[in-house]
Amino acid sequence: MANNIAKKASGGSMFHIGRMSTVDLGEETINTEEQDLVKLRPSEIPHNEKLLSLKYESLDYDNSENQLFLEEERRMSPMMSGNQSLVHLWPHRPPDRTHCLLHRRRGGVPGWKKYEAVKHYIDKFTEDGGLSVSLLLWAILNSAFVMVGAILVAFFEPIAAGSGIPQIKCYLNGVKIPRVVRLKTLLVKVCGVICSVAGGLAVGKEGPMIHSGAVVAAGVSQGRSTSLKKDFKIFEYFRRDTEKRDFVSAGAAAGVSAAFGAPVGGVLFSLEEGASFWNQMLTWRIFFASMISTFTLNFFMTIYKGKPGEFSNPGLINFGRFDSENVEYNLYEIPLFIVMGAIGGLLGALFNVLNYWLTIFRIRYLHRRCLQVMEAMLVAAVSAAVSFAMIYFSSDCQPFKKDSQEEYPLQLFCADGEYNAMATAFFNTPEKSVTSLFHSPPGTYNPPTLALFTLAYFLLAFWTYGLTVSAGVFIPSLLIGAAWGRLFGILLSLLFPSKNTIWADPGKYALMGAAAQLGGIVRMTLSLTVILVEATGNVTYGLPIMLVLMTAKIVGDYFIEGLYDVHIRLQSVPFLHSEAPATSHWLTAREVMSSPVTSFNKIEKVGTIVDVLSATSTNHNGFPVVVNSGTDNESGRLCGLILRSQLIVLLKHKVFVERMRSQQNRRRLQLKDFRDAYPRFPPIQSIHVSQDERECLMDLQEFMNPTPYTVPEETSLPRVFKLFRALGLRHLMVVDDVNRVIGLVTRKDLARYHMGKHGLEEMDLAHA
Amino acid sequence: MANNIAKKASGGSMFHIGRMSTVDLGEETINTEEQDLVKLRPSEIPHNEKLLSLKYESLDYDNSENQLFLEEERRMSPMMSGNQSLVHLWPHRPPDRTHCLLHRRRGGVPGWKKYEAVKHYIDKFTEDGGLSVSLLLWAILNSAFVMVGAILVAFFEPIAAGSGIPQIKCYLNGVKIPRVVRLKTLLVKVCGVICSVAGGLAVGKEGPMIHSGAVVAAGVSQGRSTSLKKDFKIFEYFRRDTEKRDFVSAGAAAGVSAAFGAPVGGVLFSLEEGASFWNQMLTWRIFFASMISTFTLNFFMTIYKGKPGEFSNPGLINFGRFDSENVEYNLYEIPLFIVMGAIGGLLGALFNVLNYWLTIFRIRYLHRRCLQVMEAMLVAAVSAAVSFAMIYFSSDCQPFKKDSQEEYPLQLFCADGEYNAMATAFFNTPEKSVTSLFHSPPGTYNPPTLALFTLAYFLLAFWTYGLTVSAGVFIPSLLIGAAWGRLFGILLSLLFPSKNTIWADPGKYALMGAAAQLGGIVRMTLSLTVILVEATGNVTYGLPIMLVLMTAKIVGDYFIEGLYDVHIRLQSVPFLHSEAPATSHWLTAREVMSSPVTSFNKIEKVGTIVDVLSATSTNHNGFPVVVNSGTDNESGRLCGLILRSQLIVLLKHKVFVERMRSQQNRRRLQLKDFRDAYPRFPPIQSIHVSQDERECLMDLQEFMNPTPYTVPEETSLPRVFKLFRALGLRHLMVVDDVNRVIGLVTRKDLARYHMGKHGLEEMDLAHA
């Protein structure tokens, strides 16, 4: 039973990938399992992070240097220079235009239509006393927006849920997450995030933007769309996993670059979150892409804002500049920053733990799509109600100043000439609220307002993350942190009044709080420092920000890993961390590998190949090719590696020895044929092989990778791990001392081992 | 004959490594060769970059996982957590204190003693008309300083010459440059750079600072000094190449961080210049080190400046803040920036080409130490004379303003109430001059002054780089660039007067020019962008700086590689670039490898081992261990890899099978014994082995690396390259299909191939 539940838990997915299969199980199964679950006590709740899902495949990052490849390279050599310049300068404008477009639409909806209406009604009903109508109106409007977004995500493309960063992180790690870089995902993501932001949820649009950047990059690099059945016949060279992954890392960097106006931060984000296979050349290309991205955005933003040519909008978010007079900090503030970092780490860990339990609850009970949509609508309504209640009961009316930076200083329930501070925090777009918390002059917000706001937004944000909507966690985290950071600053100045003017501006503490909270939740350090420095346009605070982020990471890591890692673990993705678990040197390849291995002969019967590929129980993707002739001693020796996708293409084109002989002038298969089939190779079932053809032979020598990487069976786990990860392998052959294949190491075999509380632990493999 | 010359050219070194051996050749040889050289026409000048020196060894970055290692790890497992935290938080304060100390002394000498005296005499003699005395005084003072520095470098530690960045770059690439991270090198470097800066040469102190950081890190990580014969018995775990290299990368980052106040730039510098073996964990540690570095510096600087606690001095150089009002730029300035980038690329390429020829001249004719010292003194005297002449003939007298930022507005030959602009540019420390060019109000410098200054400083700088003194090229490049950049800005406002106020401030163009010039010379992009942004404290110019740096790199790369790479090539270092040359897939391991290979049996006679190690003709550092028993078929199969250093330790401790048997309670050898011998393993000649002992046997199984990485002989060069570089290997075994060793690939075998003008070219190996 426990196994059953575990499977279920892993199947009903956080990323909503396994949705179809769960539904296919039928009502009956689900009901039985639900009854089982009810009987479980909390302590018996299955920890599905002990499982590793088998449904994720690796990317083929390793180049298969078969004869076709060598021939093509020889052909290309004379025209190398032209091609290289193509590789150098990827055209990366498209992602940015998209971002640009998104922004305009997103910025528009919350700022104008909805609040206009609500404000009108509130103004009207404040006089009449019938406030319930405006609350209802507000809640319904929000829920309607969110419903559209949730339906889109739940019914059309579940992978578009959430921020997309965990998925991109997995992809960059080398895991093939199904449908993560498809056009449909992009469309749903874009529409979904507009709906969630317009629906007033506690979400940001930066994570989705990073995901969008990655999708656009993956699409552009392929020069075609399989969804639209349109092939532009360009960039055919890039049609393989290696190139596509490099493009995706550049796209993610361009996304960060456009979202925060942080090109260097974008490069570092790709590096920190996905630095599996990295080299100098890639850095330099990604940097170029990021630069063009922020440049293009800047250009269109200036046109949009009516000041063409003045570059001052490097990113969608602009947290505003800190004035150069106030950007000093003092030695005795350093301990305070460290304390803030620790608070951020604690709050972040709390956020992650709460969200972890909530996610497990969701996986178990909220696996039906309608339930998911309803939950999203409920959250939208509650968000509206909470903010309404907070604004209503808030007595924080501030006199309206002329030089105020508020774009929407809402009067609401305040007297004339005053505006409601709580409403400013709740009613504006989250980005505006963050800027307001950073830069508003001292006294703009009362401590109780900030405390209440922090509490309410914290609860809303942790409830919201993981909903079936497209939404990011960056901005909510920054907002929570800015609120308690400002509170921290105000309390400081109350505790030690007029001791020094350095306390005077709580905006500095708001910035540190924002950094601490975000760092505590996502645990990025280097890239986040640079992103925040670039987004605030201020280098002086770089040092304290680093300090705060490091403290937050150290404190937070003590309790639980970062939010993205939590979700990756819950999804049972075979994610390879940067190093093998410590003290695992005594484990050898022999213990780690999968065996026995299904291998093919150099010249193999078509029937055998079809049978092996059709076997659902194994479903292997790579097969060693071995020598079958010669003495006993020689037989079984490794001579190459062939992939399922290659075999499928060979079968499809019926590249059989007999046919090749009979038709002398038959066109030889080229790499182009493999590229055309990429990335959606047909399943073996769709390929018809007649009974006669089953008796034919296939010569694999020309197509296999003749020199796959191998390790001897005594190789230790860290050594295997290092080789596997450094080269981005998918299959690593384990051979004995006469070069006979005795096993195969794949990603799952390595990801299974991790450091638990009691030393090295091994996870089970789940087929769900 | 050509061969002879080539050897010579490679022996007389840029880094002054091979000095001793050249001198040992004796006068006779040198004279013959010089006569030969005279007959050569310019076109016949030997291109010694076609040679690859065999004197450089690789680092052992790959861990030898022998039984000792596994046992130690098993022992360490229970106390793992404590140790890990040790590994996490390297103590990195020492480098920063050193930097701090350096700065105070360096800042002091040029600012105070010398200029005081010269100014006094000039003031005096301007009235008397006897100016030649003051010129003489100045030139003698400068030459004296430089002489001390040059003698230190030439006679005590030639490796301390130059900026040290090429050497550190090689070290991070995995090349063991002799003596590069020794205490003596640090001392000579520090004293040398003080002398060069005080001697008024066109040099900076930032490169040496990066080298110093690396040395300090390497020293601290070892917990002992072999030079001082002091062992603190700490950090013994770090006594191997792998750990030391990681520390050196952190030290270099800390050096950048302290020099420019750029912690993120420091991390990126280590990444961009040395990203051979990189992982997330290392990034995060290096980031921590950089942060502590800039922090410590900041702390001591504030105390030094008398404002304890106010953190506003993140780096030694402070280029000053750009005011927030003037930091806008406009769309139509973008093409101008690109043009500036192109100019920078061209001038940088010119600089590199000139310096390249000069270096070849120096290698050939200036190989004697006294000549080198004399050249350095000559340069110092000429520098003094040139600046004196420029100041004397300059008529650029500017009225003295009260709010001027000049710390030393020298009156010199100007009327009262005015100061000499040329003198300001020449007489201040280069750092001050750069700041002045960036921030002085429009009209401070006349165009002719700037043009003359650019020309003079360009010539002086290219002559100076490569002298036998410790000196960096960062600041001179920035200064040249700032001068012509400012000139560019002034010319713009003259050409298009009062069209727009955006031209008004030439400081912006000075910054772009500085970036372009430095980028054109050293060809860094990502890290240099961040360093400049952090050093100027301004994010807005990040985008144009990137653009300028990229253009400079693209334009410059068209002509010649970066200055550091030029010097690495001239030094014939087997440097591995990030990727194998394109279109080299048809080369296989069989063609690339060295063979035959000297291998040992698992149980080998001591005499054989001593003989092999003593053989001067081969001088191998790694030996395959093969199976010697069994049938013919099995014999020769690879079963491990043992290093020369390991064999030396074994011989020293006389770990012979017979002795082990006779003394049952003899202490077994531990990893500690190997670590104690690190890094200066004694030469084989110093180990005495008696005739009886030669007949003993040694069991290598326990000490060898049982699972070295191997490749089959058909593996292509790029595949071998990728494996080699990604894992930081030193030896890669090539095996046939029954696992018999048929060859060995080392760094030289891979570095030999490079893309030349006519496709793939192969370099010769030089034993010099």
Interface residues (C-beta under 8 A of the other chain):
Chain A: N63 E65 F69 L70 E73 R74 M76 S77 M80 Q84 P263 V264 V267 L268 L271 E272 A275 W278 N279 Q280 M281 T283 W284 F287 F288 M291 T294 F295 N298 F299 T302 P308 G309 E310 F311 S312 P314 R321 D323 S324 E328 Y329 N330 L331 Y332 T525 L526 T529 V530 V533 E534 G537 N538 V539 T540 G542 L543 M546 L547 M550 S578 E579 A582 T583 H585 W586 N633 R637 C639 P706 T707 Y709 T710 V711 P712 E714 T715 S716 P718 R719 K722 L723 A726 L727 V735 D737 V738 N739 G759
Chain B: N63 E65 F69 L70 E73 R74 M76 S77 M80 Q84 P263 V264 V267 L268 L271 E272 A275 W278 N279 Q280 M281 T283 W284 F287 F288 M291 T294 F295 N298 F299 T302 P308 G309 E310 F311 S312 P314 R321 D323 S324 E328 Y329 N330 L331 Y332 T525 L526 T529 V530 V533 E534 G537 N538 V539 T540 G542 L543 M546 L547 M550 S578 E579 A582 T583 H585 W586 V627 N633 R637 C639 P706 T707 Y709 T710 V711 P712 E714 T715 S716 R719 K722 L723 A726 L727 V735 D737 V738 N739 G759
